[in-house]
Amino acid sequence: MTSTTHPTQAPRELHAHVQEFDMRFTSTPRGARLARRLVSHRLHEWGHPYETTANDTATLLAAELTANAIRHGHVPGRDFHLRLTVHADADATTIRIEVTDTRTERMPALNTPAPDAETGRGLLLVAALATRWGTTPRVVAPGKTVWAQLVVSGRVQTVSRATN
């Protein structure tokens, strides 16, 4: 597990900061749940508090990507890898979530499920919530990385919740 904060070296982004967290998880519902919780926790520590739009949206993106990794990308005995990166500069903050599994024959695709289908809406959610998303094949080993980016302003906005 790594978590670092450091200024980027590029001269045009002298005041940019990058924070990173990456970790392997078991390809089980418990692993996906832990990954989702750690994404929310790290974002909170990095200035995107719980119950803010940025934290809630990134956590939901992580939940969908990790659920897909254990449901569609699972290979017995193989873990999935999650990487969270936050890149902040004067203009905006980009939160990137990457989930890597070891399955190559199952590439994600946007499909419209039947209205009465109980599953199949995860990537539709990712496409609706993320600023950008996509897939990248692994170069070193079999598998793929599914990633989603969320661009947020420098200001932190609290999500309003209805109370009963």
N, C-alpha and C positions, 0 to 999 in steps of 0.2 A: 504494500500500500504506500502510495506517495501522495504528498500534498505539499505544494510549493507556491510561493508568491515571489515574483521577481519582475523587474522592469524589462521590457523587450529591448533588444539591442539595436533595432532599426532606428536610424536618426530621425525619420519623419514621424515616428511614434515614440518620441523620447519620454513622454509622460504616460505611456500605456503600462498597464499592469496585467499580468496573466496569473491566474490561480488555477491549479490543476489538482485533480484527485483521480486516481485510478486504482482499480482493485478487481480481482477475480472472485466470482461467486459460483456456488453450486447451481447447476441447472435444475432447480427445484422451485416450487412456489415460495418456499422460505427464503431462498437466495434472492429471488426477484423482490420480495417484500423488504429484505434488508437493504438491497441496492437502492430502492425507492426512498427508504427512510434516510439513508446516508446522503443521498442527493439533497434532500430537504434540509438536513442538518448542516451540511457543508455550505449550502447557499445562505443559510441563516448566519453562520459564522462569518461569511464573506460579505455581509452587508445587505442581504436580501432576506429580511426577517420572515418567519413563519407568517402565514396568512396575508402575504402580499401577492400581487398578481404574478410577479416574476417567479417567486418560490412555488406558488401553487401550480402555475402552468408548466414550469420545468419539471416539477415532481410528477405531474400527470404524464408528460412526455416520457420521462424515465420509466414510469409504471407500464406504459403501453409497449415501449421498446423492449423492456426486460421480459414482460409477459410473452411477447412474440418470440423472444429468444428461447425461452424454456418450452414453449408450445410447438413452435415450428422449426427451431434451429437446434434442438437438443440432439446430441449424440451421446449415448450411454458412456459414462466415465469422463466426459468432457465438461469443463466449466464454461461460463460465459464471462466476458470481460467488459467492465463498464469504465468509461473515461468521461469525466466532467471537467470542462474547461470554461473559465470565465475570463473574457478579454475586455478590459475597460480602458477607454481613453476619453478624451474631452468630449467627443461627440455622442458616444453611445456605449452600451455594454452588450456584449454578445455572450450568451450562454449556449454552450454546445454539449450535447449528450451523445456519446457514441457507445453502442452496444455491439460487441463482436461475438459471434458464435462460430462453430466449426462446420456448419452445414453449407454446402455450395449449391446443391440441386434445388433448394427452396429459396428463391429470391422473392422478396416482398413485392407485392403489386396492389395497387388500388383497385378494389372491386366493390361494386354496390351489392350488398347482400339483399336477399329477399326481405320484404317488410316484417315477416314473422320470424326471421332467423335470429337465433339467440347469440350468435357470434359474428365476427367479420367486420366490425366497425372500428377496430383499433387504429389502423393506418388512416382511415378517414378522419379520425380525431387528430392524429399527428399532423396530417396535411392541413387541417383547419387551424390548428393552434400554433404550429411552428412557422417561423418566418421562411425557413428553407428546410428541406429534408432530402435524404437520398440514401443510396447504398454505394459501398466501395468494396470490391473484392479484396481479400487478403492476398498479399504478395508472397509472404514467406511460408504460409501453410494454408491448407484448405479452409474455406469459410468466407465470411463476409462481415462487414461492419455496416450497420444501419445507424444513421446519425440524424439528429434534428438540431436546428439552431433557432434560438429565440433572441431577437434584438429588442432590448428594452432601453428606455431613456435613463439618464443618470439619476432621475428622481425616483424614490421609492414610493409606490402608491399602495395603500392598504385596500384589500378586498373587503367590500361590505358584505356582511352575512345577514340574512334574514333571521330573526328570532321569533319564536312562537310564544 
